[in-house]
């Protein structure tokens, strides 16, 4: 019994120490986001490249996914509304589900699968190859040069792509509503505008930014846990991606609390 308690206590202490390190690292990065000297010419160049990689290169696939999701979701939603006689709630369903829930969730999953895994692997490889140590030797701030540009690019991309996804799905909804209900464009837009709430818009923007911060910060932190052995790279990436998906679920769950109150 005593041995079991000792094992549990040791595990709790290790978990607490690990959480403390994670919290300290997050706070340090967050503070550097607002430092003016963080944004020198080198970090700005990296930032532009990262935004291109995260936002622009994914656009063809992203638009295809958004259109496909729009056809499927709107088709099912409109038919359900029509069959149940819930036409009056159509606007609330579109803004409350598509904009607030579906758009950020699909966007964060796509960016996590593409960019988070890439960031995790990149940092882990740099750690194994000694590139991070070389930056320290030459006095280059790794947070300003490597970490901040990636965090900002993912955060900005999350907000922009979430907005684009919602716009595409709602635009597809205009076509579907015309086929199902015979609704014209002016009526459809009026339904959306009358159903849109400022708190929901603020919530989806805040949630998108939170997604962007953590799905870039966690892969960076996980990449730093790699050792000098090549075999540590897949371990760091796997652990990082598991934690990314756990934080996605956590943020999604927490975002539901204001809607339930």
Buried (B, 14 or more C-beta within 10 A) or exposed (E): EEEEEEEEEEEEEEEEEEEEEBEEBBEEBEEBBEEEEBBEEEBEEBBEEBBEBBBEEBEEEBBEBBBEBBBEBBBEBBEEBEEEEEEEEBBBBBBBEBBBBBBBBBBBBBBBEBBBBBBBBBBBBBBBEEBBEEBEEEEBBBBBBBBBBBBBBBBBBBBBBBBBBBBBBBBBBBBBBBEBBEBEEEBBEEBBEEBBEEEBBEBBBBBBBBBBBBBBBBBBBBBBBBEEEEEBBEBBBEBBBEBBBEBBEEBBEEBEEEEEE
